[in-house]
Amino acid sequence: MLLNCKYYPDGNSYERTAIIDWLARDPTSPITRNPFLIDRLIPNRAL
Protein backbone atom coordinates (compact mmCIF):
# COMPACT_ATOMS: atom_id res chain seq x y z
CA MET A 1 0.00 0.00 0.00
CA LEU A 2 1.29 3.44 -0.88
CA LEU A 3 0.96 5.95 1.93
CA ASN A 4 1.85 9.59 1.41
CA CYS A 5 2.54 8.93 -2.25
CA LYS A 6 4.73 11.40 -4.11
CA TYR A 7 5.18 12.03 -7.83
CA TYR A 8 8.54 12.83 -9.40
CA PRO A 9 8.95 14.59 -12.77
CA ASP A 10 10.56 11.41 -14.19
CA GLY A 11 6.99 10.04 -14.34
CA ASN A 12 7.24 7.68 -11.37
CA SER A 13 5.50 7.67 -8.01
CA TYR A 14 7.15 6.80 -4.73
CA GLU A 15 6.02 6.24 -1.17
CA ARG A 16 7.58 9.11 0.78
CA THR A 17 9.26 7.11 3.56
CA ALA A 18 10.62 4.51 1.15
CA ILE A 19 12.20 7.05 -1.21
CA ILE A 20 13.72 9.02 1.68
CA ASP A 21 15.27 5.80 3.03
CA TRP A 22 16.57 4.97 -0.45
CA LEU A 23 18.07 8.43 -0.97
CA ALA A 24 19.90 8.20 2.36
CA ARG A 25 21.92 5.37 0.76
CA ASP A 26 21.94 6.36 -2.91
CA PRO A 27 21.20 9.83 -4.41
CA THR A 28 19.75 8.40 -7.64
CA SER A 29 16.31 7.26 -8.73
CA PRO A 30 15.78 3.57 -7.91
CA ILE A 31 14.07 3.17 -11.29
CA THR A 32 15.98 5.35 -13.77
CA ARG A 33 19.28 5.63 -11.84
CA ASN A 34 19.36 9.34 -12.77
CA PRO A 35 20.23 11.95 -10.10
CA PHE A 36 17.26 12.47 -7.79
CA LEU A 37 16.46 15.78 -6.09
CA ILE A 38 14.09 15.25 -3.19
CA ASP A 39 12.80 18.83 -3.37
CA ARG A 40 11.19 18.01 -6.74
CA LEU A 41 8.76 15.50 -5.18
CA ILE A 42 5.13 16.62 -5.25
CA PRO A 43 2.00 15.00 -3.78
CA ASN A 44 0.40 12.43 -6.08
CA ARG A 45 -3.30 12.97 -5.49
CA ALA A 46 -4.29 10.44 -8.16
CA LEU A 47 -3.10 7.44 -6.12
N, C-alpha and C positions, 0 to 999 in steps of 0.2 A: 504494500500500500504506500502510495506517495503522500507524505504529509508535508505541508509547507513547500509545495512544488514551485520551482523556479525555472524560468525560460532563459536560454542564453542565445545571443544572436547567431550562433552557429546552427540553429534550428533544433537543438536538443533541449530536453527538459531534465532537470535533476532535482532530487530531494535535497533540501537545503543542508541538513546535517551531514548527509553522505558526501556531498560535493565539498563541503568545508573540511571534512576529515581527509578526503582524497588530496585536496590542495595543500594540506599540511605536510604531505609526503612528496607530492609531485605537482609543480605549477603548470601542468598542461591538462588539456581536456582528456578525460578517460576514453572518449570515443574517437576524437579526431587527432589527438596528440599535439594539437596546436597550442600555443601559449594561451592561458586562461586568466582573465582578469575578473576577479570576484565582484568588483564594483559594477560590472555590466549585467549581472543577474537581475531579472525583473520577475515579479510574481506572474505565475502562469494560471490565470483564472479559468482557463478552459478545462483543466484537469481537476 
